[in-house]
Amino acid sequence: MTHTDGNLLAGPLRAILGVDLTTAQGTCDGCGARGPIASALVYGPEPGLVARCPSCENVLLRIVQTADRAWLDLRGLTSIEVALA
């Protein structure tokens, strides 16, 4: 299965959270690696998007969307650091 980079998450995350998190720094719960969400390995789109750590391939987040709902699972991230303007 092929993957793309975490920039694919920009639209879905903005739709759910109202902010672009691709430049945010995430910390992997599996190996502790820290880097921009945009560096994640993203698989999908069906049945949803799965982002994996580029260092250990631990699942960082999952996004599933329907026409009127979205589910966001962030349990693979210890933290997300967002720069404020």
Secondary structure, DSSP 8 states (H G I E B T S, - for coil): ---EEGGGGHHHHHHHHSS--TTSEEEETTT--EEEGGGSEEE-SSS-EEEE-TTT--EEEEEEE-SS-EEEE-TTEEEEE----
